[in-house]
Amino acid sequence: MSVNRERDLDKLPPIAVDPKEMPPLLPYGLQFNLLMPTRDVSLTDGQYPICDEAVPWTLQLELCYLQFHPTTWDILKEDDQIDERYYDALLDLCARLGDSVYEGDRHVRLREALVRVLSRRLRRWGRLYVLHHAREQYFRQQLALHPTWSVSDVVMSIPLSEEYPPVQPKAPISSLWPLPMPHPDAAFQRQLIQVTIRNYEPHRLFDVESVASEATYERLWGTTTKKSDRRPLTAFQDLTITESSVAVPAADSFPVASSATATCSRRHRDRSDD
C-alpha cells in the first residue's frame, strides 16, 4: 500500500469490521495487566505498560479464547494488517517528503491520519484482538524455547494461574461470533451465538485488577466508582490517542512518540487487596 494522493490522508482504508461496533469483551484490568503489555510496538499508548517478559498466557485465558469461532481471528487479523500497512505508508510518505512535510496544512493532515489509524487499531485490540495476539506470542515463545515441541505440546503445558480463580466457560468451543457481520459461511452462522454490544455482558471475560490498573483507570476517566459497581460507561470507553501524542516525523526520526512508557514488572500485577 502506498499513500501518494492527498485524498489518501483524509480517509482510512476500508476494512471488514468497524471496531466501534465490536462488543467490548475485555475488562480494563485484564487489558492492562496481562494482554496489552504484549501489544505490537507500533501501537503507542502510554496508558499501558510494556512487557518484555514471557507472555503471561494461562489456562484460564485459553479456555476463554477457545469459545470464539476461529474465523473471528482471521477477519480481525486481516483488518489489522490493512491498517498497519496504511500506517507504514504514511511513514514512507513522511520520509519521501523530508522537510517539506511541515509545509502548508500537510503536517496537520498527516498527524490526523496517524491519529485515526492508530486509534482504530487500539480500539480493535482493546476490545478483543489483543487476546489473539497474546496467544500467538505465547505459542511462538514456547516453540522457540522447546524446538522439539508441537503445538499440541504447548497447549498441554499451558499453566493454570494461581493469581486468579479458575474459569468456567460460558459457551461451547468455537460458538461465539463477536463481529457485527455474518459469518462468511451461512451454514456456520446458524450454529453460532451472536455477541453484540447489546448482549455481550454474559460473555465478557474475567477481570484481573491491580493497584496500577485501578489507578490508571481512575486517572483517565476521573471516577472513583469501583468495577464491582459495574461502571456502566466502561463498556463504551476506549482511550483513543489524541493529536498531541502523535508527532509527524522528520525523515530520519522514529515515527510516533508515545506519551509515556513503562517497564512491565511484577508490581503492575500486584493484587489490589494485597
Residue frames relative to the residue before (quaternion, step in Angstrom):
aa qw qx qy qz dx dy dz
M 1.0000 0.0000 0.0000 0.0000 0.00 0.00 0.00
S 0.0499 -0.7875 0.6135 0.0298 3.55 -1.03 0.78
V 0.2651 -0.7291 0.6072 0.1712 3.53 -1.23 0.54
N 0.0708 0.8322 -0.5400 0.1039 3.56 -0.10 1.31
R 0.7257 0.4097 -0.2329 0.5012 3.56 1.10 -0.64
E 0.5953 -0.5915 0.4082 0.3593 3.52 -1.09 0.73
R 0.6562 0.5329 -0.3323 0.4182 3.58 0.98 -0.75
D 0.5410 0.6228 -0.4026 0.3967 3.59 1.22 -0.34
L 0.6299 0.5491 -0.3319 0.4378 3.58 1.20 -0.41
D 0.7076 0.5053 -0.2499 0.4259 3.56 1.16 -0.50
K 0.7890 0.2197 -0.1111 0.5630 3.58 1.21 -0.23
L 0.4235 -0.7022 0.5132 0.2532 3.55 -0.87 0.95
P 0.5703 -0.5840 0.4354 0.3798 3.62 -1.13 0.50
P 0.5513 -0.6229 0.4315 0.3492 3.62 -1.06 0.64
I 0.0764 -0.7706 0.6323 0.0243 3.54 -1.18 0.75
A 0.6397 -0.5566 0.3742 0.3754 3.57 -1.25 0.27
V 0.8177 0.1551 -0.0287 0.5536 3.59 0.93 -0.92
D 0.3152 -0.7212 0.5878 0.1872 3.56 -0.81 1.02
P 0.4253 -0.7322 0.4613 0.2650 3.65 -0.53 1.07
K 0.5673 0.6021 -0.3868 0.4074 3.59 1.15 -0.50
E 0.7093 0.4473 -0.2511 0.4835 3.58 1.16 -0.56
M 0.5281 0.6281 -0.4129 0.3951 3.58 1.27 0.02
P 0.4858 -0.6433 0.4907 0.3308 3.62 -1.01 0.65
P 0.4192 -0.7160 0.5008 0.2466 3.62 -0.96 0.83
L 0.0409 -0.8768 0.4784 -0.0261 3.55 0.18 1.29
L 0.6875 0.4529 -0.2809 0.4932 3.59 1.25 -0.15
P 0.3631 -0.7350 0.5289 0.2196 3.63 -0.49 1.12
Y 0.6506 -0.5746 0.3344 0.3672 3.56 -1.11 0.67
G 0.6559 0.5192 -0.3272 0.4394 3.60 0.89 -0.84
L 0.6377 0.5183 -0.3204 0.4712 3.58 1.03 -0.77
Q 0.6261 0.5229 -0.3292 0.4756 3.57 1.01 -0.81
F 0.7239 0.4877 -0.2515 0.4183 3.53 0.69 -1.20
N 0.7905 0.3928 -0.1812 0.4336 3.57 0.71 -1.08
L 0.8193 0.2592 -0.1167 0.4980 3.59 0.97 -0.75
L 0.8145 0.3666 -0.1659 0.4180 3.57 0.70 -1.03
M 0.7415 0.4429 -0.2650 0.4287 3.61 0.59 -1.07
P 0.5678 0.5753 -0.4158 0.4168 3.67 1.05 -0.35
T 0.6589 0.4962 -0.3095 0.4731 3.61 1.23 -0.33
R 0.4108 0.7672 -0.4354 0.2302 3.59 1.28 -0.14
D 0.6621 -0.4793 0.4043 0.4104 3.52 -1.34 0.27
V 0.5451 -0.6594 0.4085 0.3181 3.58 -0.92 0.90
S 0.6097 0.5645 -0.3618 0.4228 3.61 1.15 -0.42
L 0.6156 0.5338 -0.3471 0.4643 3.59 1.25 -0.29
T 0.0660 -0.8362 0.5444 -0.0064 3.53 0.28 1.31
D 0.2617 0.7288 -0.5953 0.2146 3.54 -0.70 1.14
G 0.3276 -0.8156 0.4501 0.1576 3.52 -0.29 1.28
Q 0.5373 0.6371 -0.4248 0.3535 3.61 1.15 -0.18
Y 0.7369 0.3939 -0.2248 0.5014 3.59 1.13 -0.59
P 0.4767 -0.6343 0.5108 0.3310 3.60 -1.11 0.57
I 0.3698 -0.6810 0.5803 0.2506 3.53 -1.34 0.30
C 0.1399 -0.8103 0.5673 0.0448 3.56 -0.85 0.95
D 0.1388 -0.7879 0.5973 0.0567 3.54 -0.80 1.09
E 0.5201 0.6368 -0.4109 0.3939 3.56 1.28 0.09
A 0.7163 -0.3918 0.3265 0.4763 3.55 -1.31 -0.14
V 0.5401 -0.6221 0.4583 0.3337 3.55 -1.03 0.79
P 0.3628 -0.7704 0.4816 0.2071 3.63 -0.69 1.04
W 0.1336 0.8077 -0.5589 0.1321 3.58 0.73 1.08
T 0.0839 -0.8147 0.5738 -0.0046 3.57 -0.94 0.92
L 0.6678 -0.4833 0.3761 0.4231 3.53 -1.31 0.21
Q 0.6003 0.5583 -0.3640 0.4420 3.59 1.08 -0.65
L 0.6748 0.4779 -0.2912 0.4810 3.59 0.93 -0.88
E 0.6266 0.5484 -0.3356 0.4404 3.58 1.00 -0.80
L 0.6600 0.5044 -0.3097 0.4627 3.59 0.93 -0.86
C 0.6421 0.5021 -0.3221 0.4815 3.58 1.03 -0.72
Y 0.6485 0.5416 -0.3119 0.4347 3.56 0.93 -0.94
L 0.6875 0.5200 -0.2883 0.4170 3.57 0.88 -0.95
Q 0.5432 0.6211 -0.4078 0.3911 3.61 1.20 -0.25
F 0.6792 0.5072 -0.2879 0.4457 3.60 1.11 -0.65
H 0.5127 -0.6348 0.4745 0.3301 3.55 -1.02 0.77
P 0.5634 -0.6537 0.3822 0.3304 3.64 -0.82 0.93
T 0.5994 0.5769 -0.3714 0.4123 3.61 1.06 -0.61
T 0.4912 0.6494 -0.4225 0.3980 3.58 1.23 -0.41
W 0.7221 0.4518 -0.2503 0.4602 3.55 0.80 -1.04
D 0.6028 0.5580 -0.3627 0.4402 3.59 1.05 -0.65
I 0.6865 0.4819 -0.2847 0.4643 3.58 0.88 -0.95
L 0.6831 0.4800 -0.2948 0.4648 3.59 0.86 -0.90
K 0.6367 0.5264 -0.3349 0.4532 3.58 1.01 -0.73
E 0.6508 0.5068 -0.3199 0.4662 3.57 0.95 -0.82
D 0.6363 0.5196 -0.3245 0.4689 3.59 1.00 -0.81
D 0.6804 0.4968 -0.2980 0.4488 3.56 0.90 -0.91
Q 0.6276 0.5286 -0.3326 0.4649 3.57 1.07 -0.67
I 0.6048 0.5402 -0.3501 0.4689 3.58 1.09 -0.67
D 0.6823 0.4774 -0.2870 0.4736 3.57 0.88 -0.93
E 0.6437 0.5218 -0.3287 0.4532 3.59 0.99 -0.76
R 0.6490 0.5030 -0.3228 0.4707 3.58 0.99 -0.77
Y 0.6270 0.5237 -0.3338 0.4703 3.59 1.04 -0.74
Y 0.6296 0.5339 -0.3176 0.4666 3.57 0.99 -0.87
D 0.6732 0.4865 -0.2962 0.4716 3.59 0.88 -0.93
A 0.6337 0.5336 -0.3308 0.4520 3.57 1.06 -0.74
L 0.6144 0.5349 -0.3451 0.4661 3.57 1.07 -0.68
L 0.6553 0.5024 -0.3090 0.4719 3.56 0.99 -0.81
D 0.6223 0.5262 -0.3387 0.4703 3.58 1.05 -0.73
L 0.6342 0.5253 -0.3285 0.4624 3.57 1.02 -0.80
C 0.6231 0.5338 -0.3361 0.4624 3.58 0.99 -0.79
A 0.6667 0.5041 -0.3021 0.4584 3.56 0.94 -0.90
R 0.6647 0.5081 -0.3081 0.4528 3.60 0.97 -0.83
L 0.6899 0.4911 -0.2814 0.4513 3.56 1.01 -0.79
G 0.2364 -0.7966 0.5257 0.1822 3.57 1.12 -0.56
D 0.8337 -0.1616 0.1306 0.5116 3.57 -0.99 -0.81
S 0.5894 0.5935 -0.3761 0.3987 3.59 1.14 -0.45
V 0.4584 0.6857 -0.4487 0.3439 3.57 1.28 -0.17
Y 0.6963 0.4795 -0.2702 0.4607 3.58 1.14 -0.58
E 0.5285 0.6446 -0.4057 0.3749 3.59 1.25 0.03
G 0.8436 0.1432 -0.1176 0.5041 3.57 -1.10 0.74
D 0.7405 -0.3891 0.2928 0.4632 3.55 -1.11 -0.71
R 0.3922 0.7492 -0.4683 0.2561 3.59 1.26 0.03
H 0.6057 0.5705 -0.3519 0.4288 3.58 1.03 -0.75
V 0.6777 0.4856 -0.2860 0.4724 3.57 0.90 -0.97
R 0.6840 0.4952 -0.2976 0.4454 3.57 0.89 -0.89
L 0.6296 0.5152 -0.3363 0.4744 3.59 1.04 -0.69
R 0.6542 0.5079 -0.3141 0.4642 3.56 0.94 -0.85
E 0.6569 0.5001 -0.3161 0.4674 3.58 0.95 -0.82
A 0.6346 0.5226 -0.3331 0.4618 3.60 1.02 -0.74
L 0.6415 0.5117 -0.3195 0.4738 3.59 1.01 -0.80
V 0.6332 0.5298 -0.3244 0.4617 3.58 0.99 -0.83
R 0.6758 0.5092 -0.3075 0.4352 3.58 0.84 -0.95
V 0.7210 0.4423 -0.2801 0.4540 3.58 0.76 -0.95
L 0.6545 0.4930 -0.3282 0.4700 3.61 0.98 -0.70
S 0.6259 0.5312 -0.3361 0.4617 3.59 1.04 -0.72
R 0.6563 0.5053 -0.3172 0.4619 3.58 0.96 -0.84
R 0.6577 0.4955 -0.3166 0.4709 3.58 0.97 -0.79
L 0.6595 0.5116 -0.3199 0.4483 3.60 0.89 -0.86
R 0.6434 0.5064 -0.3327 0.4679 3.59 0.99 -0.73
R 0.6326 0.5256 -0.3287 0.4642 3.60 0.97 -0.81
W 0.6875 0.4739 -0.2844 0.4710 3.57 0.85 -0.94
G 0.7053 0.4895 -0.2781 0.4308 3.58 0.83 -0.95
R 0.6803 0.4842 -0.3007 0.4607 3.58 1.08 -0.58
L 0.8273 -0.1374 0.0804 0.5387 3.61 1.04 -0.60
Y 0.6643 0.5914 -0.3352 0.3108 3.59 0.76 -1.04
V 0.5912 0.5839 -0.3859 0.4008 3.62 1.05 -0.61
L 0.5391 0.6067 -0.4092 0.4170 3.62 1.16 -0.42
H 0.6731 0.4777 -0.2835 0.4882 3.57 0.97 -0.86
H 0.6489 0.5269 -0.3194 0.4464 3.58 0.93 -0.89
A 0.6590 0.5115 -0.3153 0.4524 3.60 0.89 -0.92
R 0.6516 0.5094 -0.3198 0.4622 3.58 0.97 -0.83
E 0.6434 0.5166 -0.3249 0.4622 3.60 0.93 -0.83
Q 0.6442 0.5223 -0.3164 0.4606 3.56 0.98 -0.86
Y 0.6479 0.5236 -0.3162 0.4540 3.55 0.95 -0.90
F 0.6783 0.4890 -0.3022 0.4577 3.59 0.85 -0.92
R 0.6311 0.5227 -0.3376 0.4631 3.61 1.01 -0.76
Q 0.6533 0.5181 -0.3133 0.4545 3.57 0.94 -0.89
Q 0.6962 0.4853 -0.2834 0.4466 3.57 0.83 -0.96
L 0.6610 0.4959 -0.3120 0.4688 3.58 0.98 -0.78
A 0.6318 0.5129 -0.3323 0.4769 3.58 1.14 -0.61
L 0.6726 0.4921 -0.2906 0.4701 3.59 1.04 -0.76
H 0.7827 0.2040 -0.0872 0.5815 3.58 1.14 -0.70
P 0.2038 -0.8475 0.4771 0.1124 3.61 0.35 1.23
T 0.6936 0.4749 -0.2903 0.4572 3.61 1.08 -0.56
W 0.5361 0.6462 -0.3967 0.3710 3.59 1.25 -0.17
S 0.3108 -0.6842 0.6223 0.2190 3.50 -1.33 0.48
V 0.6890 -0.4360 0.3531 0.4589 3.57 -1.29 0.07
S 0.6232 0.5450 -0.3378 0.4478 3.59 1.03 -0.75
D 0.6260 0.5330 -0.3347 0.4604 3.57 1.05 -0.74
V 0.6343 0.5209 -0.3293 0.4668 3.56 1.01 -0.81
V 0.6421 0.5261 -0.3247 0.4533 3.58 0.90 -0.91
M 0.6867 0.4943 -0.2865 0.4495 3.57 0.89 -0.91
S 0.7109 0.4629 -0.2564 0.4632 3.59 1.16 -0.53
I 0.4177 0.7161 -0.4777 0.2908 3.62 1.21 -0.07
P 0.3573 -0.7782 0.4743 0.2045 3.60 -0.62 1.07
L 0.4034 -0.6466 0.5857 0.2760 3.52 -1.31 0.46
S 0.3583 -0.7574 0.5049 0.2075 3.56 -0.59 1.13
E 0.2986 -0.7409 0.5747 0.1779 3.54 -1.10 0.75
E 0.5412 0.6404 -0.3898 0.3810 3.59 1.32 -0.07
Y 0.7813 0.0840 -0.0740 0.6140 3.59 1.23 -0.32
P 0.6306 -0.6116 0.3290 0.3466 3.58 -1.08 0.71
P 0.6550 -0.4882 0.3923 0.4228 3.58 -1.28 0.28
V 0.3406 -0.7411 0.5533 0.1693 3.54 -1.21 0.63
Q 0.2061 -0.7452 0.6207 0.1296 3.54 -1.00 0.88
P 0.3866 -0.7382 0.4933 0.2495 3.64 -0.38 1.15
K 0.3347 -0.7689 0.5190 0.1657 3.55 -0.98 0.90
A 0.7633 0.2347 -0.1500 0.5829 3.57 1.27 -0.07
P 0.5909 -0.5721 0.4202 0.3835 3.62 -1.15 0.49
I 0.6698 -0.4881 0.3780 0.4126 3.54 -1.30 0.34
S 0.8670 0.0772 -0.0951 0.4830 3.56 -1.06 0.91
S 0.4969 0.6956 -0.4048 0.3247 3.59 1.12 0.53
L 0.6591 0.5228 -0.3202 0.4357 3.61 1.15 -0.43
W 0.0880 -0.7702 0.6311 0.0272 3.54 -1.03 0.91
P 0.0659 -0.8681 0.4920 0.0001 3.62 -0.03 1.29
L 0.5598 0.6179 -0.3862 0.3946 3.60 1.23 0.24
P 0.4488 -0.7081 0.4807 0.2572 3.60 -1.01 0.81
M 0.6101 0.4585 -0.3745 0.5266 3.54 0.83 1.08
P 0.5631 -0.5950 0.4285 0.3812 3.61 -1.10 0.45
H 0.5698 -0.5380 0.4792 0.3953 3.53 -1.25 0.40
P 0.5835 -0.6135 0.3938 0.3579 3.63 -0.94 0.79
D 0.7240 0.3326 -0.2112 0.5662 3.56 1.18 -0.55
A 0.3941 -0.7548 0.4744 0.2234 3.59 -0.41 1.23
A 0.6001 0.5711 -0.3636 0.4260 3.59 1.10 -0.61
F 0.6529 0.4970 -0.3062 0.4826 3.57 1.07 -0.72
Q 0.6135 0.6028 -0.3541 0.3673 3.55 0.95 -0.91
R 0.6550 0.5310 -0.3159 0.4350 3.57 0.97 -0.80
Q 0.7035 0.4619 -0.2609 0.4729 3.59 1.17 -0.50
L 0.6381 0.5770 -0.3062 0.4076 3.58 1.28 -0.26
I 0.3960 -0.6606 0.5791 0.2673 3.53 -1.31 0.39
Q 0.2780 -0.7772 0.5442 0.1501 3.56 -0.47 1.20
V 0.1177 -0.7862 0.6057 0.0344 3.58 -0.73 1.12
T 0.0152 -0.8156 0.5761 -0.0526 3.55 -0.65 1.16
I 0.6802 -0.4637 0.3586 0.4401 3.58 -1.30 -0.01
R 0.6504 0.5153 -0.3218 0.4560 3.61 1.25 -0.18
N 0.8152 0.2306 -0.1092 0.5199 3.60 1.07 -0.57
Y 0.3796 0.7933 -0.4250 0.2141 3.59 1.26 0.24
E 0.5066 0.7140 -0.4122 0.2525 3.61 1.09 -0.65
P 0.6802 0.4839 -0.3297 0.4411 3.69 0.79 -0.79
H 0.7359 0.4132 -0.2201 0.4892 3.57 1.18 -0.52
R 0.4071 0.7051 -0.4750 0.3340 3.57 1.27 0.15
L 0.4805 -0.6908 0.4596 0.2841 3.58 -0.88 0.92
F 0.6446 -0.5236 0.3955 0.3923 3.54 -1.30 0.32
D 0.3906 -0.7069 0.5363 0.2454 3.56 -1.20 0.47
V 0.1562 -0.7473 0.6374 0.1044 3.54 -1.29 0.47
E 0.1146 -0.8415 0.5266 0.0369 3.56 0.01 1.27
S 0.0009 0.7600 -0.6497 -0.0187 3.53 -1.29 0.46
V 0.6693 -0.4703 0.3705 0.4400 3.55 -1.26 0.25
A 0.6790 0.5068 -0.2937 0.4426 3.58 0.91 -0.93
S 0.6816 0.4819 -0.3089 0.4558 3.60 0.86 -0.86
E 0.6475 0.5149 -0.3228 0.4597 3.59 0.99 -0.78
A 0.6611 0.5064 -0.3056 0.4616 3.57 0.96 -0.88
T 0.6604 0.5022 -0.3093 0.4647 3.58 0.98 -0.83
Y 0.6331 0.5329 -0.3312 0.4534 3.56 0.96 -0.85
E 0.7007 0.4686 -0.2752 0.4622 3.57 0.82 -0.99
R 0.6253 0.5300 -0.3433 0.4586 3.60 1.10 -0.63
L 0.6969 0.4903 -0.2816 0.4411 3.56 0.93 -0.89
W 0.8237 0.2406 -0.1028 0.5031 3.55 0.88 -0.88
G 0.4289 -0.7649 0.4216 0.2308 3.55 1.29 0.29
T 0.5380 0.6056 -0.4160 0.4132 3.54 0.87 0.94
T 0.2528 -0.7490 0.5879 0.1716 3.55 -1.15 0.57
T 0.4038 0.7089 -0.4722 0.3338 3.57 1.30 0.23
K 0.3653 -0.7537 0.5071 0.2031 3.56 -0.81 0.95
K 0.6216 -0.5545 0.3992 0.3832 3.54 -1.19 0.50
S 0.5862 0.5830 -0.3793 0.4155 3.58 1.12 -0.54
D 0.6599 0.4669 -0.2995 0.5069 3.57 1.27 -0.35
R 0.5619 -0.6753 0.3144 0.3597 3.53 1.40 0.44
R 0.1799 -0.8178 0.5368 0.1033 3.61 1.15 -0.24
P 0.1783 -0.8648 0.4530 0.1227 3.59 0.50 1.13
L 0.6969 0.4688 -0.2967 0.4544 3.61 1.06 -0.53
T 0.4564 0.7252 -0.4375 0.2726 3.57 1.22 -0.38
A 0.6295 0.5897 -0.3440 0.3709 3.56 0.90 -0.90
F 0.8019 0.2934 -0.1388 0.5016 3.56 0.97 -0.75
Q 0.5395 0.5915 -0.4189 0.4285 3.56 1.23 0.33
D 0.0345 0.7596 -0.6470 0.0565 3.54 -0.70 1.14
L 0.3400 -0.7108 0.5648 0.2454 3.56 -0.86 0.86
T 0.0592 -0.7880 0.6127 0.0122 3.55 -0.44 1.19
I 0.5148 -0.6627 0.4431 0.3153 3.54 -0.93 0.88
T 0.3495 -0.7377 0.5461 0.1880 3.54 -1.15 0.66
E 0.6876 -0.4836 0.3337 0.4265 3.54 -1.24 0.28
S 0.6218 0.5696 -0.3491 0.4087 3.58 1.05 -0.67
S 0.6896 0.4675 -0.2849 0.4740 3.59 1.18 -0.43
V 0.6970 0.4086 -0.2633 0.5272 3.58 1.28 -0.02
A 0.0998 -0.7933 0.5997 0.0332 3.54 -0.77 1.04
V 0.3987 -0.6802 0.5518 0.2718 3.59 -0.87 0.88
P 0.3614 -0.7971 0.4438 0.1929 3.58 -0.52 1.15
A 0.4579 -0.5765 0.5799 0.3488 3.46 -1.34 0.28
A 0.7204 -0.4860 0.2741 0.4119 3.56 -1.23 0.41
D 0.7830 0.3343 -0.1751 0.4944 3.59 1.04 -0.69
S 0.6082 0.5739 -0.3544 0.4185 3.57 1.18 0.35
F 0.6123 -0.5380 0.4246 0.3941 3.54 -1.28 0.37
P 0.6056 -0.6598 0.3088 0.3203 3.58 -0.84 0.98
V 0.8430 0.0303 0.0505 0.5347 3.54 0.53 -1.11
A 0.2461 -0.7733 0.5672 0.1402 3.55 -0.81 0.96
S 0.3873 -0.7126 0.5335 0.2401 3.56 -0.79 1.00
S 0.5471 -0.6219 0.4466 0.3384 3.55 -1.11 0.64
A 0.7855 -0.0654 0.0321 0.6145 3.58 1.20 -0.38
T 0.1493 -0.7592 0.6198 0.1308 3.54 -1.23 0.39
A 0.0727 -0.7866 0.6119 0.0390 3.51 -1.20 0.49
T 0.3969 -0.6968 0.5435 0.2480 3.52 -1.17 0.55
C 0.4113 -0.7074 0.5141 0.2569 3.53 -0.86 0.97
S 0.1277 0.7739 -0.6106 0.1092 3.53 -0.85 0.98
R 0.7118 -0.4640 0.3109 0.4259 3.53 -1.25 0.22
R 0.6162 0.5773 -0.3754 0.3822 3.57 1.00 -0.62
H 0.5787 0.5730 -0.3857 0.4336 3.61 1.18 -0.40
R 0.7417 0.3819 -0.2180 0.5065 3.53 1.21 -0.47
D 0.3078 0.7358 -0.5345 0.2795 3.58 1.21 0.45
R 0.4521 -0.6972 0.4825 0.2769 3.53 -0.80 0.94
S 0.5448 -0.6539 0.4195 0.3156 3.58 -0.96 0.84
D 0.7102 0.4378 -0.2729 0.4790 3.60 1.12 -0.42
D 0.3986 0.7105 -0.4942 0.3034 3.60 1.22 0.23
